[in-house]
Amino acid sequence: MAKEEREWTLFNHPIRSTFRLTLAEQVYDALCREIHAGRWQVGDRLPGANSLAEMSGLSHNVIQRALEALREDGYVRQETRRGTFLQALLPKGVKSKGVIGIAMTKSEEGANYHFDHVYLSRMHAVMRLASEKGYTTEALCLNEDDDWGRLDRLDGPFADRVQGIICLHSFPRMDAVRLDDDQIPMVFIESPQGQSRPSVYHDGYYAIYQATRMAIEAGHRNILAYCGPPHPDCGLDVSLAGHRRAMQEAGLPPCEEAIELSLKHDADDLVGIREYLLRFSDATALISLTSAKARRIVVVCDVLGIRIPEDLSLISQASAPMRTDDLTTRISGPKADTSRTVSEAFEILAELIHTRRCARSQVVLKPNIVPGDTLAAPRTGRPTVAAALMASFQGTGKD
């Protein structure tokens, strides 16, 4: 069974067990956010590792690694027997250019948001690149029903405190050729298929198309798509269009019944996944529309005795570790390059800041393909999933 994910809080910032970021990296980010928010002035003494560990519940070693990283980057200095003191607001040798705003929703950062780990990693990448370029950051969390149309206005929530905005939350917005006088330059990251502009995003249609092609090229013909709740970065229709195209090009009929059944399941519905595997036990390959659902499929397969990839090949729209307690084996599939996404977004933002004009409305990136450990050629003879399930039921005395 997969290791249970845990959560801690440091200065109201969530710290989570996730393969995307280490706990020390998240503590580093939380402390940087507090530094940029003005909790401490240059020369002030920061709480020690023991105090931070006590208030967060994290181990002393995790806190110490984060403080050491801050020291190495030049944010703080550590004095023997005196403590840790704020030395600068940016890494050593970097000249300040101002402040960059980071906008997201409270639900995206909140513990109940299913894809919150993704947003933590994106914020991490934005903060790191911003600091390298000489910007401090101001993170702002709004409610989804707030007036997002005012986000980039001088009378909006950021006012005139920021040079530009990186928006992690999507809402309908088309870019203009030239910014208004009261408009703050803003760029969206991973807006679903570019519904918000200007934006930099990975092609979700291409990702699921390539995921399906991986199964076909490995020799699979009985391939199913497992949907569940749609991924906020892409959208269900876009993902399914890519899957259907790949299947149809290979002369294979997409299994619409399997798609419809998977849509009835909640994100964490392990019973629903079990029902799905029992209903379609003759499948040899499964395409999951998100890595989170793919890992839950792995959990259910472990319980049922279905071996991956020997009995069932598993491909995800986004490659990730198979299990949270084992980061060495990965789910096969495409993988977005977050660093490249953020770098492209900053290039657009820099142009907007300096020229007030938007030459590029959308930058669409192709994800990298990760071979992973969950894809193999189908075995001949009796459907292997059905055989594994039968052996499992015989072992438990069930009919």
N, C-alpha and C positions, 0 to 999 in steps of 0.2 A: 504494500500500500504506500502511496506517495506520502512524503513527509508533510505534516500540517504546516501551512503558512502562518507566520506570526507577524504581529505588528507592534511597534513601539511608537512613542511620541516624544519629540524633542522641540520645545518652544512651539507647541501646537503643529509641528510639521510631522507628517506620517513617515515612519521608517519601516520598511517591510522586507521580509525575506523574499527575495526575488532573484532569479538568475540574471536579470538584466544589469543590476548594480549590486556591489557589495554593500554591507551595512556601513562600513567606514566611508565609502563614497557618498552615501546618503546623509551621514552625519556631517561630512564636509560641506555638502550643499546646504543643509539646514543652517549651519553656522555662517556660511557666506550670505545666505538670505538675511539673517539677523544682523550681520555686519553692515550690509548694504541698506538695511532698514533703519540703521542708526541706533541699535540697541547699545552699542559701545562706540565711544569716540577713540580716535588714535591716541594711544598712551594708556587707555583704560585696561584694567586687569580683567581677563575673562575667567569664568568659573573653571576650576581645575577638572581633571579627568574624573576624579572620584565624585565630585559634585554633579557633573554632567551624566555620569553613569547612574547615579542615584535618582536623579530627576527623570531619566528616560527609561530606566530598567535594562539598558544595554550593558554589556560587559565593559570593564575598564580597558581591556585590550582594544576593543573596537573604537572607543573614544580616543584612546591614545594614538591609534593609527591615523585617525582623522586630524587630530591636532598636529601630529608630526608632518602630515601632508600640507597643512596650512603653513607650518613653519618653513618647510622646504620651498614652498611657492612664494614666501615673503610676506604673507598676511600677518603673521604673528612672530614674536620672539619669545623664547623661553629662558627664564633666568632661574638659576639654581636657588632653591629655598624661597624664591619670591613668587614664582608662578608664570603664567602665560599672559602676554600683553599684546594688544592690537598695535601693529606696526604700520600697516597700510591698508587701503581699500581695494588695491589691485595687486597682482603678482609683481615681484621685483623687476624693475627695468621697464615696466609698461606705463606709458603716459596716458593720463585720463582724457577721454573724449566726451564724457557725459554719461547719461543713463539710458539703458534700453529697457522698455517694459515687456513683461511676459504676461499674457492674458490667458486664463483658463477658467473653467467653471468649478464651482465648489464640489460638484458631484464627480468631476474628473479627479480631483485630489482626494476626495473623501473615500473612506474605507469600503463603502458599499458599491463603488463603481467597478464594474467587472474588469475594465481594461486599465485600471489605475496605474499598474506597473508600467505600461507603455508610456503614459504621460510623465511619470517620474523620470524615465530614461531620456525622454525628449527634453524635459526641463534641464536635466543634468547636461546634456549636450549643448543646449543653448547657453547656459550659464558659463560653461567652460570656454566656448568660443568667444562669447562676449568679453570675458575677462582677458583673453589673449589679444583681442582687438582694442582693448582699452576702455571698455564700458563696464560700469557697475550695472546691476539689474534690480528692477523693482517688479516683484511678482504680485499679480492681482487676481483674486478669485471672485467671480461674479456668479449670481444665480442664473440659471438658464433662461428664466423669464424676465431678466433685466433688459434694459434698453441697450442692446449691443450696438445699435446703429450709432450711438454717441461715443463708442469706445475710442475712436481715432479723432475726436474733436477736442479742441482746446478747452471747451467747457465740459468735457467728459471726465471720467474718473481718473485718468492720468494727468489731466490738465496740461501744463507746460513743463512738467517735471522730466519728461523723457524726450530723447532725440527721435526715437522710433519704437515700433511695437512688433514683437513676434507673437502672433496669436495661435494658440494651440486648440482653440475651440472654433468649430465651423458654424457659420450662419450665412444666409444668402447675402452676398455683397459683390457687386461688380466694380472693377476698377475703372477709374477715369484716366484719360490721357495725361491730364495735369492735375495735381493736387490743389484743392482750394486753399485759401490763405489760412483758414482756421483748422486745417486738416493735418494730422500727424501721420507721417509715413508708417505704413503697416503692411506686413506680409504674413500670410497664413502658411502653416506647416501641416501637411497631410490632410488638407480639406478633401472630403469625399469627391473624387473625380473632378476637382476644381470648381466646386460650387461657390467657393469664396475666392475672390481674386484681389490682388495677385497672390499666387500660391505655388508652393513646391510640394509635389506629392508623388508617391509611387503608383504605378499603373496597376490597380487591383484587378482589372479585367485580364491583363497580361499575366499577372501572378497566378490566378486560378486556371487560366488556359495552360500555362506552362506546367503547373502542378498535375493537371490531368494528362498532359502530353508525357510527363515523366512515367506515369503508370502505363500508358499505351505503349511507349517505346520499350518498356521492360517486358512487354508481352501480355499484359493483362487485357481482358475483354469484358469481364464482369466487374465493372467499376461503378461505385456508388458515390454520391455526394452527401455529406452530412452537414446540415446548415445550422440549426439552432438559431438563436437570436442573431441578427445580422451584425457584422462588424461596423462600428461607427466610422471607420476610415474609408470604407468602400461602399457598402450598400449591397443588399441582397440581389437585386436585379442585375447589377454589374457583374458580381461574382458568378452568378448562375449562367449569365450569358457567355462568359469565358469557358465555363465547364461544358456547356451544351455545344459550343462551337467545336471544341477539341474532340468531343465524342462524335459529332456528326461528320467531321472531316475524316475520321477513321472508319466511318460506316457503322458506328455503334449507337444504338438508341439510348439516350439518357433515361435513367429510371426515375420517372416523375413521382411514382408512389413512394420511393425512398426519400425523396426531397420533401414531400408533403408530410410524411411521418416525422422527420427530423425537425420540421418547423414547429411542431407541437411541444417540443421539449424546452424547458428552461435551461439557462446556461450551465447550471450545476446538477442537472437531472441525470444522475447515474443510473437510476432505474429505467429512464427513457432510453438511454444508450443501450442498456442490456436488452430491452424490448426490440430495439432496432437491429441489433446483432442477431438475435434469435429469429426475427422475421426474415432477414436477408442473409441467412447463413451460407448461401452458395456464393457470396461475393468473394473475390480474391484481392480486391484493392478498395481502399476507402479514401476519399478526398475530404478533408476537413477544412471548413472555410476560415477557421482561426486556430492558432496554436494552443490557446486555452482549452478549446473543445477537444483538440487532438490529444492533449495530455489526459483529459478525463476519459477519453476512449482507451488510452493505454491502461489506466487504472482498472476499468471494467474488464478489459481483456486479460489482465493479470489475474483477476478474481475468477474469471471463467476458464482459465487455462488456455486461452488463445495466444499462441506465440506470434510475436511481431519481429521480423517479417516472414517467418517460416510458414505460418498459417494464414496470415493476413498482412498485406502491405498497407502502410499508412503514409499518406502524403498530406502535408498541411499547406495552406496558402501562405503561411509564415513559419519558417523553420525555427525550432526552439528545442531545448533539451527535452528528452522523453519524460523524465521524472525530475521533480524538484530536488530530490536528494542524490541525484547522479547527473552531473553536468557534462559527462564525457560522451554520452550517446545522444545523438540528435535526431529529431524527426526530419525526414527528407522533405525538401520543398524550397520555394523561393525565400529570400531574406532581404528585407529593406535595409539600405545603408543609411542609418540615421545621421552619421557624421556628414555624409555628402549632402543629405537633405538640408541640414542646418547651415552648412557652408554656402549652398546655393541661395538659401533664404537671406543670409547676411549680404551676399553680393547684390541681390535685388534691393534690399533695404538701404545699403550704402548708396546705390544709384538714386533712390528716391530722396534720401536725405540731402544729397549734393545737387541734384538737378530738379527735384520736385516733379519729375516726369517718370512715367512707367513704360519702359521700352519692352519689357517682357511681362506678359499677363500670366502665363503658366509655364512651369518647368515640370515636365513629366519624366520621371526616372524609371528605368527598368530595374527590378530587383535582381540580386545575385541568386544563382541557383546553388543550393547546398545538397550534395548527394545524400548525406545523412546515413542513418543506420536502420531505416524502417522500410526500405524498398528493395524487393527482390523479385526475380522472375516467378510467375505462378507455378506451383507444382502440378504435375499431371495426375490424372486419376480422380478419385473421389474428392469433392470440395473439402479443403482442409479445415475451414472454419466449422463446417457442419460436423466433421469428424472430431474436432477438438471439443465442441460442445457436447457431443454424444458421450465422449469419454468423461467429461466433467460430470454430466448427469448420472452416468453409471457409477462413478466413484462416490457420489453422494446418495445413491439409492433412489433418485428421483425418476419419474417416468418421462 
